[in-house]
Amino acid sequence: MSILDPAGPAASAQFWVWWAMLGVSVVVALVLFVLWLYTFRRREPVQRTPREEQRIMLRWVIGGGILLPLVSIVALLVFAAPTGRGMIPLPLPEGEAERIEVVGHQWWWEIRYPGENGEPDVVTANRLVMPAGEPVDFRLVSADVIHAFWIPRLGGKRDMVPGRYTTIRLEADEPGVFGAQCAEFCGTQHTGMLLHVEAMEREDYDAWLSERRAPREPQEGFDEAREAFGEHCAACHTVEGFPQELVDDDLPHAMVGPDLTDIGSRPTLGAGVLPMQEGAIAYWLEHHQTLKPGNRMPPHNHIDTETLQDIGAWLETMEP
């Protein structure tokens, strides 16, 4: 999560802008400290005429208050402008960049991989997979309030505004795992809105997408768990291939929750609240309002513990 450990061209450019700003700031601060200390060494005040005092004051006002900030800002713009330009989705000579859509919710991330030539979209949550070694255009929007998409080791942040799409171009130098965070205060669980980012080789990335675009085979077993999911969960959550006849759509709430089609393969639950391991989903279902207070999933006090454990065990099998 550190901008001082860049892993992409945009982040590397920002890295040097940061050091340049720090260097200039240190030089200016040292000069001010020296002048401040110099004033203590003067034993007797220098006698000057009012005209001389006014001339010295004007020098400090013009030099320190106008020229120094003007030169510093212009130099910073000249030095930093190419950094911002590198994150603009301009046409590429080698063709179009990979496109991934990211939707910010309170307080989780929806990731969409648009299909081409009739292919189905791939939808996941709180886990972003991208190809390494090539630019990726992230198309951003919010479903509720203003969020901000930020992968510190890959580049700068970009606001996500409801109803307005923006795009930022980022690239990972090599395969790796990175942390991401909502960088705009978006409510009580703003700090609990983490995003797991994985950069893969192009071959592994294509294989990952192909696995998730493949049609789901009818699942055997877990009949009671699926019936309970259809009754209590399917009005808000989607599982690809889930029998429509089991969905109870007469529930009084119509919130949209994360797609759970591949939840068993995700590294965390609740946008970074819990690591994915055996029994974690059932534990989340029982205690989610304690683990992440204020999240929009209603409490499950009306569902017995055994049923929640059955649903959790079934969802753990949701992998490509």
Number of C-alpha atoms within 10 A of each C-alpha: 14 11 17 15 13 20 20 21 21 23 25 19 18 22 18 15 17 14 12 15 12 12 12 12 12 12 11 12 12 12 11 12 11 10 11 11 11 10 10 8 8 9 7 6 7 7 8 9 9 9 9 11 12 11 12 11 12 13 12 12 13 11 13 12 12 11 13 13 12 13 11 14 12 11 12 14 12 11 14 17 12 13 22 14 12 16 23 13 19 12 9 9 6 6 7 13 16 15 17 18 18 24 22 27 22 21 24 25 26 21 23 18 20 15 12 8 5 7 11 14 14 17 21 21 26 26 23 23 18 25 22 21 17 16 22 22 21 21 18 24 25 22 17 16 17 20 29 19 24 21 23 21 25 27 28 19 18 20 22 27 19 17 10 11 15 14 21 20 22 23 23 27 17 15 16 13 13 19 17 21 22 26 18 18 13 19 14 13 15 17 16 21 23 22 24 21 17 18 21 20 16 15 9 14 16 13 12 15 16 14 13 18 17 12 12 15 8 9 12 6 9 14 13 13 20 22 18 20 25 22 16 18 19 22 20 17 16 17 17 14 12 17 12 10 8 14 18 16 16 9 12 7 10 10 11 15 18 20 17 19 24 19 24 22 15 20 15 22 21 23 22 19 15 15 14 18 14 12 12 18 28 22 16 20 20 20 15 22 16 11 15 17 13 15 18 14 15 12 14 15 10 7 13 10 15 11 15 21 20 19 23 23 19 20 22 21 14 17 15 17
